[in-house]
Amino acid sequence: MIRSQSGARPALPILALLILVLVAAACAPATAPIGQAGTPESTGQTVAPATVPAVAAPAGGAPAAAPAVDPADLPVGVDAEGNFYRGDPDAPVKLVEFSEFECPYCARHVMETEPQVRDTYIATGQVVHTFRHFPLDFHANAMPAAMATYCAGQQDPKLFWELHDWLFENQAAWTGATDGAAQFRTQAVALGAVEAEYDLCVADPASLARIEQDLQEGMTRGVQGTPAFFINEWFISGAYPFSEFQDKIEKAKAGQVPPPTPTPLPQGVEFFQPDPGRAGRTYDGSYYVGDPDAPIVILAFEDFKSPETAEHVKSVEAKLKTDYIDKGEVRYVVQLFPVVAPRAAVAALCAGQQANFFEFRTLLLTNLDQWTEGDDAAMQGYAADLKLDEAAFASCLADETVQTQVEQALAFGSSNIGVPQAPSYLIIKVDETGKSQDVRGFPGALPLEQFEQNILELQAPPTPTPTPAPSISKAELASLPMGRDAEGNFYRGDPNALVKLEDYSDFQ
């Protein structure tokens, strides 16, 4: 999915291959099959467009919605590194976007969220928006589109942004077209690009190298799919709603930085493997049920205010438990991805400190309409229902380290895994050491039948490859029995052999 400057794909460790699964799914068209083991090939599943739940607006100080701004009225230019920007280059907040023109989620961001960011922050001088290219290999027109915008922009930065807007507005008309490059050239010229200069730029290897440079830098910074955004030090991976951008921009304006990176895992350990020092916990601190040595692992990325997650627990999870988890065939891991309800996730971890994580999770999801995010009194009421130590629970709710753990879980799912929404699932086949062998990713809810189908397919042993017989020398070949059969045909080998190979051939 990612090219090096030489055009060869860089080698990726198994975890990187695992996390690219959801990235491929998040950037696939609505009717494209989900990738398997980090590739865009089909697993037989179809992805609906991701629907990310709205994030609560930041408390206090958030600006009101601004009137619509004509993009043509914004200042544009090229920074010292050759990147195209829109807005005041001296703005205190830098929004750097890694994107590609054939990704439908990138188009959704540009059509639905970017205008709100533009009107509220870019047009008011608070944010400068810089575009970086990240064309993915499985979109045939992504690189030609990147080349077209780059070369148009070499003549005038306004042409870059005008072609950028046209490509996203008309993506459905040209995506997958066999004459994409020709369409882009026609539009660039229609916008005012000089044909001869444009053609020379497209043919210049330095243009391709410049786009490949963006790819390499994005990968170095942790970008694994599109769209991806850096807002000062904050990172957003995926087409999130405006409220998520508003939250991160306001934090960047206030000088806030993300929580520190979690402690690295022991060498050779994957984050979802059982931690032998903490029963029922993985190395990254997530809770699981099932045999720690189960050959199949399901990672469920959940927000406890998600109706889809609640329906999954009600209609799917119980059956998985009786048919697979309780039989030692599947280990089920809950990975926190609290886009909407981070405070509820804190409460669940606090219940987990008293060995009641899953019980508390069940109460949250079965009473979804009975509590409000941020209502600690309701959380303490559920703790009382479970007969937890209420003083210890209240102390945990106030513990900033638990809040940080939740923030890190959300950042990990978004930045490292590329989770586009809650719920999302990874179904992993592991080897005898617990490391991933094969992985399938599913953004969004998944019916029981598809869980079962993928579990059975991953459980099936691979088809053995026959061992080729060793080649024989010319001397050994000459020593084989030779003769003529009853019909006058020449043969070589044992005439009484069980298998007869008849060869019809000629010498030319």
Buried (B, 14 or more C-beta within 10 A) or exposed (E): BBBEEEEEEEEBEBBBBBBBBBBBBBBBBEEBBBBBBBBBEEBEBEBEBBEBBEBBEBEEEEEEEBEEBEBEEBBBBBEEEEBBBBBBBEBEBBBBBBBBBBBBBBBBBBBEBBBBBBBBBBBBEBBBBBBBBBBBBBBBBBBBBBBBBBBBBBBBBBBBBBBBBBBBEEBEEBBEBEEBBEBBBEBBBEBEBEEEEBBEBBEBEEBBEBBBBBBBBBBEBEBBBBBBBBBBEBBBBBBBBBBBBBBBBBBBBEEEEBBEEBEEBEEEBBBBBBBEEEEBBBBBBBBBBBBBEBBBBBBBBBBBBBEBBBBBBEEBBEEBBEBBBEEEBBBBBBBBBBBBBBBBBBBBBBBBBBEBBBBBBBBBBEEBEEBEBEEBEBBBBBBEEBEBEEEEBBEBBEBEEBBBBBBBBBBBBBBBBBBBBBBBBBBBBBEEEBBBBBBBBBBBBBEBEBBBBBBEBBEEEEEEEEEEEEEEEEEEEEEEEEEEEEEEEEBEEEEEEEEEEEEEEEEE
